Amino acid sequence: MGCRGQRRWPARVAIVGRGRGVARWLGIVVGLAVGGSGVGVARADRNDLRLANLCNSSSGACDWFKPSPTGGTTVVLDPQAPARFRSLMSELGVAVAPRLQTPADTLGFAGVQISAELGFTEISNNHSFWDGTEGVQPLNTKVSRPPGALATVGAFVRKGMFYPVPAIELGAGAVNVLQSGMWALQAYGKIALQEGFHDTPLPSVAVRIAFSDLVGTDQVDLDVWGVDAVLSKAFGVGGTVRLEPFAGWNLLLIDAKSNLVDAPAQGGPAPSAVMKFRFPDQNLILRNRWYAGAKVRLWKLFLTAEVAFAPAGHSSDGSASSGMASDGSQSQKSACLSAGFDL
């Protein structure tokens, strides 16, 4: 038995080394993608954020800036402004939330998966809180609206692990919100509580914790945490194809903090002055998602399709700084496709 174990050991080392090489490759690709996406560059596209548009500027200047008795300028947000900010961050948070796209079974300690992914997430683009994008004209917000769904493209690497406990899967990747310079850098860890009983009626069960960090915008700091549970069942089809339908529930915790935002100020020291403001900090935004999909694998190739539904948000922030800011987000449907290689 000792000799057989020694013969298998080099193969395991080679597989682990290959997984590390793939992870390094992903880091290079993500770095180039984010570097080329316009991070830190003034150029903006129609789906980039512009929070100053949440202020009524139909007169040519933001009406939140009021002359103070001392001769300066003070910021007075309208009562619904924090709610518009919260609602926008809620729907954007769902669009850039950690990707699901995997059944409950892990890849196994020797498994590595490389994938490209395409997704579409519905947004309530005709609501006033979606005025806060570059494509909307402040003087007439009805002229150009954001699309009815935000499209994202991305790449991921996933790796099965055997330590510190068996049946662990780790993954990392990045998705770009198309027609913007915004990228969501994502990572997750999954633990299979039960897997591999494919000859019995028992489904595989797993839980996962995931994280998404939005970069490529100077308007907000937006982080999304996800906790989910998933059930799946693998079937053989024709002796060559493996089919794994899956379904689950996902809790999203969206943490959005406004940065300093430039806006034209009526009461500024110069006729066309630009003043800075920020939205008050709020507590976490909570959203739920229900999802279902299926993974089809032929040899080392796979294709995964998934649909998700997030009911309308109802969380609110009652802190003194923001007043009563309620989440006015609407229900959102998503559809995603993923394809790649199981190595």
C-alpha positions as CSV (number, residue, x, y, z in Angstrom):
1,M,0.0,0.0,0.0
2,G,2.9,2.3,0.7
3,C,4.3,1.8,-2.8
4,R,0.9,2.5,-4.4
5,G,0.5,5.7,-2.3
6,Q,3.9,6.9,-3.5
7,R,3.0,6.4,-7.1
8,R,-0.2,8.4,-6.7
9,W,1.4,11.3,-4.8
10,P,3.2,13.0,-7.8
11,A,0.0,13.1,-9.7
12,R,-1.7,14.9,-6.8
13,V,1.1,17.4,-6.6
14,A,0.9,18.0,-10.4
15,I,-2.9,18.6,-10.1
16,V,-2.5,21.0,-7.2
17,G,0.3,22.8,-9.0
18,R,-1.9,23.1,-12.0
19,G,-4.7,24.7,-9.9
20,R,-2.3,27.3,-8.5
21,G,-1.1,28.1,-12.0
22,V,-4.7,28.6,-13.2
23,A,-5.3,30.9,-10.2
24,R,-2.2,33.0,-11.1
25,W,-3.4,33.2,-14.7
26,L,-6.8,34.4,-13.5
27,G,-5.1,37.1,-11.4
28,I,-3.2,38.4,-14.4
29,V,-6.4,38.4,-16.6
30,V,-8.4,40.2,-13.9
31,G,-5.6,42.7,-13.4
32,L,-5.4,43.5,-17.1
33,A,-9.2,43.7,-17.4
34,V,-9.6,46.1,-14.5
35,G,-6.6,48.1,-15.6
36,G,-8.2,48.5,-19.1
37,S,-11.7,49.2,-17.8
38,G,-11.1,52.8,-17.1
39,V,-10.5,52.6,-13.3
40,G,-9.2,56.0,-12.3
41,V,-9.9,57.4,-15.7
42,A,-12.3,60.3,-16.2
43,R,-14.0,58.8,-19.2
44,A,-17.5,57.3,-18.4
45,D,-20.1,55.3,-20.3
46,R,-23.9,55.3,-20.1
47,N,-24.2,52.7,-17.3
48,D,-21.5,54.2,-15.1
49,L,-22.8,55.8,-11.9
50,R,-23.4,59.6,-11.6
51,L,-25.1,60.1,-8.2
52,A,-25.4,63.9,-8.8
53,N,-28.2,63.0,-11.2
54,L,-30.3,62.0,-8.2
55,C,-30.6,65.7,-7.4
56,N,-33.1,67.8,-9.3
57,S,-30.9,69.8,-11.7
58,S,-33.5,70.8,-14.3
59,S,-32.6,74.5,-13.6
60,G,-29.0,73.7,-14.5
61,A,-27.9,73.4,-10.8
62,C,-28.5,71.0,-8.0
63,D,-31.2,72.4,-5.8
64,W,-29.7,70.7,-2.7
65,F,-27.2,73.5,-2.3
66,K,-28.6,76.5,-0.4
67,P,-27.0,79.8,0.6
68,S,-26.2,79.8,4.3
69,P,-26.8,82.9,6.5
70,T,-23.0,83.2,6.9
71,G,-22.4,83.6,3.2
72,G,-21.4,80.1,2.4
73,T,-23.3,77.1,1.0
74,T,-25.0,74.3,2.9
75,V,-26.3,71.0,1.6
76,V,-30.0,70.2,2.3
77,L,-31.0,66.8,0.7
78,D,-34.7,66.5,-0.1
79,P,-36.5,64.0,2.1
80,Q,-36.6,61.2,-0.5
81,A,-32.9,61.5,-1.6
82,P,-31.6,58.8,0.9
83,A,-34.3,56.4,-0.3
84,R,-33.4,56.9,-3.9
85,F,-29.8,56.2,-3.1
86,R,-30.7,53.1,-1.1
87,S,-33.0,51.8,-3.9
88,L,-30.4,52.3,-6.6
89,M,-27.7,50.5,-4.6
90,S,-30.2,47.7,-3.9
91,E,-30.9,47.0,-7.5
92,L,-27.3,47.5,-8.6
93,G,-26.2,45.2,-5.7
94,V,-28.3,42.4,-7.1
95,A,-26.9,42.9,-10.6
96,V,-23.3,42.6,-9.3
97,A,-24.0,40.1,-6.6
98,P,-21.8,36.9,-6.3
99,R,-22.5,34.5,-9.1
100,L,-24.2,31.2,-8.3
101,Q,-23.9,29.0,-11.4
102,T,-22.8,25.8,-9.6
103,P,-24.6,22.7,-8.3
104,A,-24.1,21.4,-4.7
105,D,-21.5,18.8,-5.6
106,T,-17.9,20.2,-5.4
107,L,-15.3,19.6,-8.1
108,G,-13.4,17.1,-5.9
109,F,-9.9,17.8,-4.5
110,A,-8.3,17.3,-7.9
111,G,-10.9,19.3,-9.9
112,V,-10.3,22.7,-11.6
113,Q,-12.9,24.6,-13.5
114,I,-12.4,27.5,-15.9
115,S,-15.4,29.3,-17.2
116,A,-16.7,32.4,-19.1
117,E,-20.0,33.7,-18.0
118,L,-22.8,36.0,-19.5
119,G,-25.6,37.4,-17.4
120,F,-28.6,39.7,-17.6
121,T,-30.3,41.3,-14.6
122,E,-33.6,43.2,-14.8
123,I,-33.7,46.7,-13.3
124,S,-36.6,49.1,-12.9
125,N,-35.0,51.6,-15.3
126,N,-38.0,54.0,-15.4
127,H,-37.9,54.7,-11.7
128,S,-36.4,58.0,-10.6
129,F,-33.6,56.3,-8.6
130,W,-32.0,55.1,-11.9
131,D,-31.5,58.7,-12.8
132,G,-28.1,58.3,-11.0
133,T,-26.3,57.0,-14.1
134,E,-24.2,58.8,-16.8
135,G,-26.6,58.1,-19.6
136,V,-29.4,60.2,-18.0
137,Q,-29.6,63.9,-19.0
138,P,-30.1,66.0,-15.9
139,L,-32.0,68.7,-17.8
140,N,-34.5,66.1,-19.1
141,T,-34.3,62.8,-17.3
142,K,-36.9,61.2,-19.6
143,V,-34.8,61.6,-22.8
144,S,-32.3,58.8,-22.3
145,R,-32.9,56.0,-19.8
146,P,-30.7,53.0,-18.7
147,P,-31.5,49.7,-20.4
148,G,-34.2,47.5,-18.9
149,A,-31.6,44.9,-18.0
150,L,-27.9,45.2,-17.1
151,A,-25.7,42.8,-19.0
152,T,-22.5,41.4,-17.4
153,V,-19.7,39.3,-18.8
154,G,-17.0,37.6,-16.7
155,A,-14.5,34.8,-16.1
156,F,-14.0,32.5,-13.2
157,V,-11.7,29.8,-11.8
158,R,-13.0,27.2,-9.3
159,K,-10.9,24.7,-7.4
160,G,-11.9,21.7,-5.3
161,M,-10.0,21.3,-2.0
162,F,-9.6,18.5,0.5
163,Y,-8.4,20.6,3.4
164,P,-8.9,22.0,6.1
165,V,-11.9,19.7,5.7
166,P,-13.1,17.5,2.9
167,A,-15.6,18.6,0.2
168,I,-14.6,22.3,-0.1
169,E,-14.7,24.3,-3.2
170,L,-13.1,27.8,-3.7
171,G,-13.7,30.2,-6.6
172,A,-12.7,33.6,-7.8
173,G,-13.3,35.8,-10.8
174,A,-14.5,39.1,-12.1
175,V,-17.6,40.4,-14.0
176,N,-17.9,43.6,-16.0
177,V,-21.1,45.6,-16.2
178,L,-21.3,46.3,-19.9
179,Q,-21.3,49.9,-21.1
180,S,-19.5,50.9,-18.0
181,G,-16.1,50.8,-16.4
182,M,-17.4,49.0,-13.4
183,W,-16.1,45.5,-12.4
184,A,-17.2,43.2,-9.6
185,L,-14.3,41.2,-8.2
186,Q,-15.8,38.1,-6.6
187,A,-14.8,35.1,-4.5
188,Y,-16.6,32.3,-2.6
189,G,-16.1,29.2,-0.5
190,K,-18.5,26.3,-0.6
191,I,-18.9,23.3,1.7
192,A,-20.8,20.2,0.5
193,L,-22.7,18.8,3.5
194,Q,-23.7,15.8,1.4
195,E,-22.5,14.8,-2.0
196,G,-21.7,11.8,-4.3
197,F,-24.7,9.6,-3.5
198,H,-25.8,9.6,-7.1
199,D,-27.2,6.0,-7.0
200,T,-29.7,6.9,-4.3
201,P,-32.6,9.3,-4.2
202,L,-30.7,11.6,-1.8
203,P,-29.8,15.0,-3.3
204,S,-26.5,16.7,-2.7
205,V,-26.6,19.6,-0.3
206,A,-24.1,22.5,0.1
207,V,-23.8,25.9,1.7
208,R,-21.8,28.8,0.5
209,I,-20.4,32.2,1.5
210,A,-19.5,34.6,-1.2
211,F,-18.3,38.2,-1.6
212,S,-18.4,40.8,-4.4
213,D,-16.5,44.1,-4.4
214,L,-17.4,46.8,-7.0
215,V,-14.5,48.7,-8.5
216,G,-14.1,51.1,-11.4
217,T,-16.3,53.9,-9.9
218,D,-15.4,56.8,-7.6
219,Q,-19.0,57.4,-6.7
220,V,-19.6,54.6,-4.1
221,D,-17.9,51.8,-2.1
222,L,-20.3,48.9,-2.8
223,D,-19.7,45.4,-1.3
224,V,-22.1,42.5,-1.5
225,W,-22.0,39.4,0.8
226,G,-24.0,36.3,-0.1
227,V,-25.0,33.3,2.0
228,D,-26.8,30.5,0.2
229,A,-28.0,26.9,0.3
230,V,-28.3,24.7,-2.7
231,L,-29.7,21.3,-3.6
232,S,-28.8,19.3,-6.7
233,K,-29.0,15.8,-8.2
234,A,-26.7,14.4,-10.8
235,F,-27.9,12.0,-13.5
236,G,-26.2,10.1,-16.3
237,V,-27.7,10.5,-19.8
238,G,-26.7,8.0,-22.4
239,G,-23.6,7.0,-20.6
240,T,-21.7,10.1,-21.8
241,V,-23.5,13.1,-20.6
242,R,-23.9,14.2,-16.9
243,L,-26.9,16.4,-16.1
244,E,-27.1,18.2,-12.7
245,P,-30.3,20.2,-12.1
246,F,-30.0,22.5,-9.0
247,A,-32.1,25.0,-7.0
248,G,-31.4,27.1,-4.0
249,W,-32.0,30.2,-1.9
250,N,-29.6,33.1,-1.4
251,L,-29.5,36.0,1.1
252,L,-27.7,39.1,0.0
253,L,-26.2,41.7,2.4
254,I,-25.5,44.9,0.4
255,D,-23.2,47.5,2.0
256,A,-23.2,50.8,0.1
257,K,-21.3,53.9,1.2
258,S,-21.4,57.1,-0.8
259,N,-18.1,58.9,-1.7
260,L,-17.8,62.6,-2.3
261,V,-19.8,63.5,-5.4
262,D,-19.5,66.6,-7.6
263,A,-22.6,68.6,-8.5
264,P,-23.3,72.0,-10.1
265,A,-24.2,74.3,-7.2
266,Q,-26.6,77.2,-7.5
267,G,-25.3,78.8,-4.3
268,G,-21.6,78.3,-4.9
269,P,-19.1,81.1,-4.9
270,A,-18.9,81.3,-8.7
271,P,-21.8,81.2,-11.3
272,S,-21.0,77.7,-12.4
273,A,-19.4,76.4,-9.3
274,V,-19.1,72.6,-8.6
275,M,-19.6,71.6,-5.0
276,K,-19.2,68.3,-3.3
277,F,-21.6,66.3,-1.1
278,R,-22.1,62.7,0.0
279,F,-25.2,60.7,0.9
280,P,-25.5,59.8,4.6
281,D,-24.3,56.3,5.6
282,Q,-27.0,53.7,5.9
283,N,-27.2,50.2,7.4
284,L,-27.1,47.0,5.3
285,I,-29.6,46.4,2.5
286,L,-31.1,42.9,2.6
287,R,-32.3,41.1,-0.5
288,N,-33.3,37.5,-1.2
289,R,-32.9,35.4,-4.3
290,W,-34.4,32.1,-5.4
291,Y,-32.6,30.4,-8.2
292,A,-32.7,27.2,-10.3
293,G,-30.6,25.9,-13.2
294,A,-28.8,22.9,-14.6
295,K,-25.3,22.0,-15.5
296,V,-24.6,19.7,-18.5
297,R,-21.2,18.1,-18.8
298,L,-19.8,16.2,-21.8
299,W,-16.2,14.9,-21.3
300,K,-14.4,18.0,-20.0
301,L,-16.8,20.5,-21.5
302,F,-19.7,22.0,-19.6
303,L,-22.6,24.4,-20.0
304,T,-24.6,25.8,-17.1
305,A,-27.9,27.8,-17.4
306,E,-29.6,29.5,-14.5
307,V,-32.5,31.8,-13.7
308,A,-33.0,33.7,-10.5
309,F,-35.7,35.8,-8.9
310,A,-35.2,38.5,-6.3
311,P,-38.4,39.8,-4.7
312,A,-38.7,43.5,-4.1
313,G,-36.6,45.0,-1.3
314,H,-38.3,46.1,1.9
315,S,-35.4,47.0,4.2
316,S,-35.1,50.5,5.6
317,D,-32.6,52.7,7.5
318,G,-34.0,54.8,10.3
319,S,-30.7,56.4,11.5
320,A,-30.8,60.1,12.4
321,S,-28.4,61.0,9.5
322,S,-30.5,59.6,6.7
323,G,-34.0,59.9,8.1
324,M,-36.3,57.0,7.1
325,A,-34.7,55.7,3.9
326,S,-36.8,52.8,2.6
327,D,-35.7,50.4,-0.1
328,G,-38.0,51.0,-3.1
329,S,-36.3,48.4,-5.4
330,Q,-38.6,46.3,-7.5
331,S,-38.5,42.5,-8.0
332,Q,-35.7,41.5,-10.3
333,K,-35.2,38.5,-12.6
334,S,-31.9,37.3,-13.8
335,A,-30.6,34.8,-16.4
336,C,-27.1,33.5,-16.7
337,L,-25.1,31.2,-19.0
338,S,-21.7,29.7,-18.1
339,A,-19.5,27.6,-20.3
340,G,-16.0,26.2,-19.9
341,F,-13.8,23.3,-18.9
342,D,-13.9,20.9,-16.0
343,L,-10.2,19.8,-15.8
